[in-house]
Every structure is written in C-alpha cells, then in structure tokens.
Amino acid sequence: MKNRLKVLRAERDWTQADLASALAVSRQTANAIEKGKFDPSLPLAFKIARLFNLTVEEVFIEELIIEEPIIDN
C-alpha cells in the first residue's frame, strides 16, 4: 500500500527514528511502512493518521489491481 509518510515526516523535519518513537514501533518498522514493504495493522494505521491529524485515507493510498476480463471463446 502506498502512503505519504515520507512527505509528512519531512514536512515536520522528523527522522524515521522520530516517527518510530512517536508511534512506539522500531525504526525498521517505520521504514518498512514508509517504503510500502509492510502494511500497518488497522490500529497502527489509525495511530499514524491521528499523529498527523489526518484521516487514514489521507495518509494511505490503496493500490487497485485492474484485472483483465475473462473472455470465453
């Protein structure tokens, strides 16, 4: 899942360690979420959104997978 964490963090001049501390997670976890390698749990997603005074939808962007229609011949 894509997100705006890097931009939001940079706007506040926070390091990943600062973000991790504010969320009570490891820096490695904050890094993985920021890079889209790990999707946070729902409670953590809400905690992140509250930290930035945003909604979950304003922080996280759903990646839609468009499937090709199946054509029967």
N, C-alpha and C positions, 0 to 999 in steps of 0.2 A: 504494500500500500504506500503510495506516495504521500509526502507530508511537507509542511512548510517549516519544520523545526529549525533547520539551519538558518533560514532568514529571520525567523522570530528570535532565535538565540542571538544572532548577530546584531539585530536592532537594539538589543539590551547590553551588548558587549559582554556576553556571558561565554565562558568556555564550556566545553562539553562536561567538564568536571563540575562547574557551577550548576548546570542544568541537572546533572545526575544527583547532586546534593539536594537540590530543591525538590526533586521527585523521590528521593530516598531509594535510588537504584544505583547500580555500578556505572562507571563511566563507559564501560564496554556495552552495557545495555542501552544507555543513551545514544551511543554511537551507532549501534545496530538499528535502533528505531529510526534515527535521523537518516540513515542511509537506505532505509526501506528493506533491510535484510531481516527484520523481525517486526511483526505486528504486535503492538502492545495489547494487553488484556483490556477489556472494556473499562474496568475501574481505573486502570492506569491512563487510558485514553482520556477519560473524563478529568482526571487529575491534571494531565498535561494541558487540556483546554482551559481549565479553571486557572492554572498558573499564568496563562497568557490572557485571561479574561476574554476568551473566545469560545465558540461552540466547537464541538468535535468536528463538525463538517467544515469549519473554517480552518482547522489545523490539518485534517487528513483528507486526502483526495482518493476516492475509490477508483481503482483501475478496472474499467469494464472490459470484458473479453467478448469480442464480437465473433460469434460463430457463423460459419457459412451454412446456409440452409442445405438440408439433405434433399437431393433430387432423385426421385425414383425413376428409373428408366424402364 
